[in-house]
Amino acid sequence: MKLLLVVAAAMIDADGRVLIAQRPEGKQLAGLWEFPGGKVEPGERPEQSLIRELHEELDISVKDECLAPLTFASHAYEDFHLLMPLYVCRRWEGFVRSKEGQALKWVRPKDLRQYPMPPADEPLLPALVELIG
C-alpha cells in the first residue's frame, strides 16, 4: 500500500477560532471540511510544503518559526495510507482568502465536530480542542 504524506495547519485567529476549508466539487471527498494543507512534494520538508500550500490556497505568507507541530493522523484509505502531521499557526502575513474556490470558515474548536470531515481529520480534533478550548 502506498504511503501518502500530507501536511495540514490549524490556523488560529486572535479570537481562538480555527480555519477549515470545504473540499470543492470534483475532488475526492468533495463537500467535506478539512484543515488547509496538502501533499509533501519530493525534496520538500513538511514545513516547506505547508508554507507553499498555504500561499497557494489562502494567499498568505507563513514563516517556518510560526509553525508548531501539534499532533498527527495515520489513516488507511482503500488504496493508500495517509500520514498527516498537524501544525498550529497563529501568525501569518496577508489576509486569508480562498484562491482555489473552496469555501472557508472560522470555527470555534468545540464546534468543529458539527462539520463533516474526512476520516483522517477526525483524530486531530481532541488535541486541538485541548490546546485552545
Steps between C-alpha positions, in 0.01 A plus 500: 500500500633842401584747781381855437650778712291814526523793741225710652476820700270600781491873424391669824380861494512756783151391616611136541315376191641243258487524122347212306455466124236306310627260234367620163281303262694269272762411761509183705296545823328808351282695741690393812678755718874477570797694628695684228811329369600245242748246370867505585687508169828309448793690648282718725494505877145487643529861617606617153204318348259658743637850440466446124148355527376780728625757250345316203164434672456802729729774363687538831868489591609287794849473646652173613524618861124570507417130454486280810432125468197395706402144409465269200251265337572158352210363297461211257281585202406233248793553264758693706608575855494864607747646749415859590680720753292792629678826574360794694542843344400820680700754294507568128525791259211599275128443513361148473301460180398207286718480189368162380125558534463304822264625773680616814364526851641611837364265767532465877689177580209362704275539193728322250311170533194669345684504167539167317871426453703230327567202730869591526422847641272389783779363730667843487211676674555398867855642510378823343205536739733433794747763377251778435191402699 
